[in-house]
Amino acid sequence: MEFPVLYLRKGAERRLKAGHLWVYSNEVDIRRSPLTDFEAGTQAQLRAANDKPLGTLFVNPHALICGRLISRNPSAGMTPQRLTDRLETALTLRDRIFPEPWYRWVYGDGDGLSGLVIDRFGDVVVVQISSAGMEAMKEAIIRGVQRLAHPRAIILKNDGKMRSVEGLSSYVEQVTGETVETLEVRENGVRFEVPLTGGQKTGWFYDHRMNRARLQQYSKDCRVLDVFSYAGGWGLQAAAGGARSVTCLDSSRQALEAVRKNADINGFQGVDTLEGDAFEALKGLCDERQKFDIVVLDPPALIPRRRDLKAGEQAYARLNQLALRLLERDGLLVSASCSMHLSRDRLVDIIRGSARKVDRFVQLLEQGYQGPDHPMVPGIPETDYLKACFVRSLTEFL
């Protein structure tokens, strides 16, 4: 197969040789290969400045990430068969790890399918495409999913923010099966029902699965506050671990309705909800001198872009200070972050500083990562984004 050629500037191949899979627009030699010559979603051969072939990639001339590597083989493009093979390789891993089909089936670059996320909800599969290259492969993706999983429904939830960056339209479409409005989730022995529309990304975040399982081990007889609760992913798993009471705090009324429904589905007692802005609600609870044995902070990405780093770190610090003030003298803070631009060490440092600010002695008990259905690529730091710190907070200790 003949490919047009995209040339890199001198030295721009170093990051790719170290294991990364992206090409940025400022790394392209636009005199030898003008980006304007390529249509969005085109497959091309990538070459270094010395004309050495580096592989094949999808090109989008309109995006900052203008190239996404398909293969290190300069003659191997993304065919429907190659795509299906990678879907099958990803599926084999998940089925080896998880006893039931509730997981992230495809995690973009982590599975060699940059711009593609697939989540499995039993016999319903939700696909999210965020790159022009994967949009061009849409029909092949649907056929591959049908062949490998035989789901009763496939839904394209193509309404993520990255689509506008790639110049793609936003839409949600069910392409097979009877109409699905609610997704069933099974995680760590707990059942959830979440709305397909108006919910998180594909409907659920599986990435904290292992961390929520760890929370169950700490929760017996505890009073738990789950902040940014969504449908109760953390709080209801604390209830499954034997928590005495659970309060789920979220700004979304729809999410809190789902919490109450999910508590009923599982037969959990003592689950309450609190609607409001997290910062204001936490301050109000502090003013009321409320106390909890466990506080879970799992906010959305507070640092969406690198230029938001300072403001985002200040927000994380404020949240952690408020949460620590709400803990009993021997309490547990679970402080999580999904912000790619916030390093693990920096989150620990923010917790340390927050503890000193409110005069608490803290012990870092353990740290959690994303689950194995979100495999990291060592050469791509962006694939290692999820952090969870389990921190014991003490007063009158040192």
N, C-alpha and C positions, 0 to 999 in steps of 0.2 A: 504494500500500500504506500502510495506517494503522499508525503506530508509537506506542507509549506514549512519554512524554517524560521524560527525565532532565535535571534542572536543575543547573547548577553554581552554586557560591557566587560572589559578586562578585570579579572579578579572576582566578578560577581558570582562565580560558581562555587566559591568556598563554602558557603552555608549549605548549599545543596549537596556538596560532597560530604559534608558532616552529618547528613541525614535529614535535612529539612526538605519539604516538598512544595514550597511556594516560591513564586517569582514575583517580585514587586516591579511596578511599572518603571521606577527610576533605575532598575538594574538592566533594562533592555537597551541594546544599541539600536536606537530608532533611526539611525542613518542607514544601517544595513537592512533592518527589518522594521519599518514603520508600523507601529501598533494599529494605525488607521487602516492598514491593508487587511486586517483580520476581522472577521465577523465574530460576535459573541458566541461562545460555545464551540468554536472551531478547534480541531485537533491539529497539533503542529509538532515538528521535531525541534528539540531544544539543543542549541550548540553554544559552546564557549567561544570566547573571542578568538581563540586559536583554531577555530573550526572543528574542535573535537565534539562529537555527538554525546549528549548527556542523557537523552531519553525522549519521551513524548509527553505532551501535556495538553490540557484544555487551556484555551486562551480566551480572555475577555478584555478587550482593549479599553473598556469603560471603567474598570475597577482598579483599585490600588493593588490588590492581589490579582495581577493580570494573568498569571499562569499557575496551574495546579498540576503537579506531576502525575501522570498516569502510570508510567513504567520507566525503569532505567534502561530498558531495551529501546534503542532509537527507532526500531522498525515495528514495535508492538503498540498499536493504539487501543482505545477502548471499544471493543466490539460487544455485541449483546452476549456472546458466549463468555468473554472474559469477565464481563460484569456479573453474569450469573455464577461463574466460578467463585468470584470474590464474595458474593452473597452467601454461597454455600459454605465457604471457609469460615465466614463470620458466624453462620448459624451453627456449625459444628462446635465451635468454642462455647457458645451460650448453652447449647443442649448438654454439653459435658458438665457444666457448672451448676445449672439450675434445673430442679426436678420438674418444673412446670413452665409453660410458655409465656411467662410475664417477664420481659426484660427489654433492654435496648439491643436490638438485633444488629444495627449498623451504627457505628460511631465515626462517621466521616473519615478524616485522615487516619485515624487509628485502625481502620479496616481497609485502607487503600482506596477509599471511595470519597474523596474530598468533595464537600458540598452536599452530602447525602446523610440523612439520619432516618432510621427506621425503628419504630418501637412496636413491640408485640404485646397485645392485650388479649391473651387467650387465642380465640379464633378471629380476632379483629386485628388488622395491621394498619398502623398509621405511618405514612411516609411524609417526610419533609425535605424538600429540595431547595437548596439555597445558592446554587451556582448555575451559571449559564450552561456549562458543560453537562451537568447532570440533568438539567432541563431538556437538553437535546436527547438524552437517553431515557426520557420518561416512560415511553412505551415499553422499552426493554426492561426497565425496573419493574413495571407492573407485571409483565410476563414472567420475570424471574421469581418474583414473590409468589405468584400463583403456582408456579411449578414446584417450588420448594416447600411451601407451607400450606397450600390449599385452604386459605382463610375463607370464612364466610363473607367477609367484607374487607375491602381495601379503601382507605381514605387518604387523599392527598391534602395535607394541612399546610398548604403553601402560603402562609401569611406571616412568616418571620421577617424581622427587620433587615436581614442580610439580602433579601430579594431585591429591595429597592436599590441597594448598593450595587448589585449586579445588573440593574436595569430590567428586572423581571417584575411582572404584575403579581398582585397579591390575590389569592383565591383559596377557597376550601371546596373540595369536590370529592364526593364518594363515587368511585369508579366501578365498584362491583358490590353485589349483595343488597340485602334489604337495608333500609335507612337506619343508621345508627346515630343516636343522640347522646347516649351515656356509655362510658367505657368502664368495664370492670377491671379492677387491679387486685392482685393478690401479692402480698409482700410480707415476708417474715411471719406468716401465719395469720395476718390481718387482712380483711377484705375491705375494699373501698369501691365506691362508685363516684366517678367524676364526670362533669359535663365535657363533651367534645368541643363545644364552642365556648369561648370566654374563659377557658382554662389556661393552664401553663403549656406553652410550646405545643408538643404533641398531645397534651392532656395530663401528663404526669412526668415527674423527674425521678427516674430510677437510680440516679447517680449516688444518692445518699443511703441506698438500701443497707449496706453493711454497717454504716454508722448508726442508723436507726435500730438495727438489730442489737448493737452494743448498748444503746440507751436502755433497752429492755432489762439488761442486767443490773442497771443502777436504780430502777424505778420502784421497786417494791415498797409499798406503804408511804410513798412520797407525794407531796403536793407539787404539781408540775405546771409550769407556764410555757406554752408553745407560742413563740412570737413569729409573725409572718407565717401563720399555720397553714394557709391554703385549705385543703380538705382534711387536714389533721394527720398528715404523714408522720410527724414526730409524736404529737400528743397521743394519738390513739395507739401507737406502738408502746408508748409508756404505760397506757392503760392496760395493754396486753401483758406488760411486765409486772402488773400488780399495783400500779399507782393508786394512792388513796383518792386523789382528785386531779383533774386535768382542766386547765383553762386554755382555750385556743383563741389567740388574738390575731385578727386580720382586718384589713380595711374593706374587704369585699364581703358584702352581705351574701352573695351567691356562694362564696367559699364556706362561710360559716353555716349556711343551710346544709351544705354537703357534709360538714363536720357532724352536725346533729344526726343527719341521716345515717352516716357511716357508724356513728356510735350505736345507733339502734340496730343496724345490721349485725354488728358484732356482739350485741348484748352488754355493752359497757355502761356502767353506772358512774355517776359523779363527773360527767363531762359537761363543762360549761363553755360558753363562747362570749367573747368581748369584741365588739366592733369599734374600730377607730384607727387613727394614725398611730403607728408603733411608737414613735418618739413621744407624742403627747400622752398616749395611754400608759406607757411605762412611767413617765413623770407623775401622772395622776396616781398610779398604784404606789409609787414611792411616797407621795404626799399623804396618802391614806395609811402609810406604814404597813402595807401588805407584805407578807413574807412567803417565800416558796423554798422548797428543798432543791428543786431543779428548775433552771431557766434555760430554754433553748432559743438561740438566735440563729435563724437561717434566712437572712434577708436576700432579696434579689441582688444582682450585681450592682454594687454602689459605686463601682469605678468602671463604667462602660468603655471609656476611652482613656488612653494614657494621660491626656491633659486633665482628666478629672481626678488624678491621683490624690492631690492634697485635700480637696473637699471630701473625697470618698473616705480617706483615712480618718479625717475628723469625724465623719458620720459613724464609722465603725467604733471609734473611741467613745463617742457619746453613748452609743447603744450598749457597749460593754460596761461602761460605768454605771448606767441605769440598771442593767441586769444584775451586776454585783451588789448594788445597794438593796436589791429585792431578795437576795439570798439569805437564808438562815445562817447562823454562825459557822455551820459545817455543811455547806451547800455545794451543788454541782452546777457549773456553767458549761453548756455546750455551745461554743462559739464557732459558727461556720461561715464560710465565704465561698462564693462561686465566681468572684472577680478574678479574671485571668491576670490582671495587672497588679494584684496584691500577692506578694510572695508569702510562702508559709512562714518564713522567719519573721517577716514584717507583721503578720497577724499575731504571732506569739508576742512580739515586742509591744504591739498595741494593747494586748491583754495585760502584759506586765505593767505598762504605764497606767492603764485604767485601774488596776488593783492598787497601785501606789496612790493614785488620786483619791480613792475612796478608803484608804487605809485598810486594805485587805492583804493577807498573806495567801498566795496562790501556789498550788502544786499542779504541774502539768502531768496528768495521769496517762494520757495516751493521745495519739493523733490519728485521725481517719482520713482516708483518701476516697476517690471515686471507685465504684465497684469494677470488677473485671469485665463487665459488659461495656465499659468505657475505657478500652485499652489505650495507654499512653504510648506515644512514639518518642523514644529518648532524644531524637534529633529535633523534635518540635516541642519547645517549652509550652506552647499554647494548648497542647492536648492535656497538660497537667494543670488543671484549673481549680479543682475542688479541695477544700480544706475543712477539717472539723477538729477542734481542740476540746478535749474533755478536761476541764479544769476544776479542781477542788478549791473552794474558797473558805478561808478560816479567819476568824477574828480572835484576838487575845492569844496569839500563838507566838509570834516573834515581833 
